[in-house]
Amino acid sequence: MIRIDVDEDTLRTVRLTFSPLWETFGSIGLLARYRGEAPSPYTEWARAVRLTMPVGLARDLAGVLHDSGLSRLVPGFVPLPDPARNTFAAEFDHLRRIRGNPPEERHLYSLLARYWDVALAPHWNRIRSSLEEEILLRGRTLAVEGPEAMLGELGGRVLWTRPRLTVPYHRDLDLTITRSRLLLVPTVFSGGLRLLVEDRDGVAMSYQARATGRLRILTAGADGGRSEDRLALLLGKGRAQVVRALELPMTTTAVAESLGLAKSTVSQHLAVLSGSGVVWKRRIGASVFYQLDESGLALLRQLG
């Protein structure tokens, strides 16, 4: 377990951001951890990646992980995320710059870039949208109810009991943060690797994003992998896709990006679903969020 004691000054600095580089390491950790069938919700993504990843890339990645150990490599290798660098290219360039691009690491950089292109780049727009929604929602809790309320809602076995944040980890670690900065990083691949990075600018820690349970949708192909879809037979394919996407609150734009549909099409579906009482909508600042109502959840449970 990680036990992090946080003082008042640090509590006031708690912020959230996402990191494609952290997702990259988390997903590699997942593949390394589950050499056979990965558990839900990662099963279909892991199977597809293993089928499409070049044999040489998979072999070389496995070799690097065996030699260095991912959990030992990451804390001294991966920098704190920065909202100003929220693309893989920007984070990757920053990593090489601060590391000085030493010859012994260049092979690893090449592997990471190739892995990203195969495993995450095809799905990143959908994943990014879900993470942006997460940060917007939790940021509202942070602003309106304060950092303790937000920390208490993180879930995923993350516990907040003032002044301590307790988090599952592969080893015991006690950490005290005093007059510093705490950065929380939601990741959909937290099932592979818990990331904790500490440097002179503060401490950053990953936690399980709310959208993790929807990873199958975020990484699915156009047909969503369904041969018989009772919900689509009832509502139509597009509307059924929207219903499945709304187990968590999302904006019209986020739904459209996650499903690869036109925003105007999603707006029409949401208008019908809202009017029929299947979803509710709520305005948070300048954004309008939609989520399944009880009847929508019941429909999803019955027809899948």
N, C-alpha and C positions, 0 to 999 in steps of 0.2 A: 504494500500500500504506500501511496504518497500521502504524507501529512504536511500540509502547508499552513503555517500560522501567518496570518495577515494583519498588519497593524492598520490603524485608522487612516493614515496618510496613503497607504497603498490601496486600501479599500476604495478610496475616492478616485483612484486612477484606473480602475478596472475598465477595460475596453474589449471589443470583439473584432475579429477580422478573419478572413479565410485565406488559405494558402494552397495553390495548386502543387507546389513543391512538397508540402506536408502530405497532401493527398497521395502524391506519387509514392512517397516512402511508406505510407500506411497501406497502400494497395500491394506494394511489393512484399511488405511484411505479411499480409494476408495470404498471398500465394506461397510464401515460404513456410508459413505456419501450417497450412492445410495442403499437403502434397497430393492428397487424393481429392475427394469431393468436398468443396467448401460449404459451410453451413448457409442456410437462408439468413439474410436476403442476398448473399453474395454468390450463390450457386451458379446461376446462369451466366453472370458476368465472368466469373473465374473460368468456367468451362469454355466460353467463347474466346477469352484471351489466350488460353493454353492452345486452342486450336489454330489461332491466327498468328501467334508469336513465332517468329523464325526460330528454328531449333538452335542455331548458334547463339542467338540472343538469350534464350532461356538458359542454355548451358553456362554461358559466361556470367550471367547474373547470379546463378546458383553458386558459381565458383567464388565470386566476390563476397557473397553473403557468408559462405562457409569459412572463408579466410578471415574476414573482419568481424562478422557477427553484427547483424543490423542494429540490434538494441544497443550495442557498444559503439557502433559507428556514428549513429545519428546525433546524439547529444553534443558531440564535439565538432560536428560537421555542418549541420543545418542551422542557418541563422534565424533570428527572430523574424517573423513575418512583418511586413510593412504594408499598410493599405495603399500606399503609393506605388507598390510593386505587386500588383495582384494578377499578373499573367505569368504563365510558366516561363516564357522567354525572359521577362524582366527579372524574375527570381533566380533563374538559372544563370543569367549573366552576372548578377550581383554575387551569387555564390562563387563563381569562378574568379571574380575580381578580388573578393576578400580573402580567398584561399591562395591567391597568387598563381593559380593554374599550374601546380607542380606536375612534372612529368609522370610521377607515380599515380596521380589521380585522373589523368586525362582519359584513360580507358574507362573509368567509372563514369565520367561525364558523358562520354559517347554512349554508354549503355543506358544511362538515365534518359537521354534525349530520344533514343530509339524506342525505349520502353514507353515513354510518354506518348509518342506518336501512335503506337499500336494499342495501348491499353486504356488511355484516358482521353486523349485529344478528341476522338470521335464523339464522346459523350459530355465533353466539358461544358458546353453552353447550358445544357440542362442541369448539370450538377451545380454549376456556378449560380444559376438562377435560384435554385433551392437554398443555397447557402446565403445568398443575399437576402432572401425572405427571412431566413432564420435570424440574421443579424438585425434586420429591421424590427422584427417582433421582440426579440430579447432586448434590443436597444431601447424600445419603448418602455419595457418593464424597468430597465435600468434608469431611464430618465424620470419616469413617473413615480415608481415605488422604491427606487434606490437599489444599490448594488447587492444588498443582502437578500432582497426578494428575488433578484435575478439569479444569484448563485444558488438559492434554494430550489430553483425550478429546473436546473440543468439536467437532472435525471441521469440515466445510465450508470447508476450506483455511485454517482458523485454526490457527496453529502456535505452540507454546510452547517456547522454548529459553531457559532461565533466563539473565538476568532479563527477556527480551523476549517480548512477545506480538505476533505479526505477523498482520495481517488484510487481506484484499483490500479495496480502496477505490478510488473514482474519481479520486483524486489522492494524491500522496505527502504523508504527514504524520508527523512525529516528535513523540512526546509522552513526557514523563517524569512519572510520578506518584510523589510523595514524601509519605509520612505523610498519606495521604488515603484515599479509599474508592473501590473499583472495583466497579461494579454491572454484572452481565451480564444481558442481556434476551433470552431466546429468542423468536424470532418466526417464524411460518410464512410470512410474506410478505417474508422477507429477500432473496428474488430480485428485489425491486423497488427496494429502497433500503437501504443500510447506514447505520444511525443511530449517531452518536457525539455525545454531549452532555457538555460540561464546564462546571461551575460551582463555586462556593465549597464546595459540599457533597461534591464528588467528580466522578468520571467514570463515565458509563454508556455501554455499547456493546451493540448488537444482534448476535446471531449466529443462524445457521440452526437452528431447532428440529428435533429428531429426527422430529417428526410431519409435517414439511413434505411428505415423500413420500406421506403419506396424506391430503393436502388434498382430493383428489377424494372420498374417503369422508366427510371432515369436513363438506364443503359439498354433498354429494349430496342429492337428494330421496329420497323413500321407496323408489323402485324402484332407486336407485343408478345409473340410466341404462343398465341392461343389458337387452337384448332377448332374448339367449340366454345362460343361466347354467348351465354344465355342473356347476359346483361345487354350486349349489343343487339341481340334479336329483339329485345323489348324497347330499348331506347334509341337504337342506331349506333353505329360504330363510334362516331365522333363524340356523341354525348356520353357514351359509356366510358370512353377514355377520360373525359373531363371529370366524371363522377369518381373514378379511381384515383385521379390526381388530387382530389380535395379531401383526403383523410386528414391533412394538415392545412391550415390557412394559407391561401396563396392569392396573389393578384392575378388579374386577367393576363398581363404580360408574362408573368412567370409560368402560368399554365400553358400559354401558347408556346413559349420557348421550350418547356419541358416535354411537350408532346409533338413539337414540330408542326403545329397548326397555325393558320393565320389568326391574328388577334381578333379580326372582325368575326371570324367563325366561332371562336371561343366566346366572344361577347354574346353572340346569339344563343349559344348553348346555355351560358350562365343565366341569361334573362329567362329562358324557359324553365330551367331547374330552380331558379330562385322563385319564380312565380308559382311553381307547383309545390313549393315547400320542401324540396329535396335538399337545397343548400340555403344557408343564411349568409348575409353580407354585413360587413362592419367596416366603417371608415377609421383608419388610424393615420392621423396627420393628413398628408395629401394622397394617401393610397387607400384603395378599397380592397378588402380581403374577403374571400369566399371560403366556406368550409361546409362539409356535409352536416345537415341537421340529423336528428334522430331517425327520421324516415329514410334519409339517404343512407345512413349507416346500416339500417335494417335491410334496405334493398341490396347493399353491397354484400352483407353477410349471407343473404339468401341466394343471390345469383352470382356472386364472385366477380 
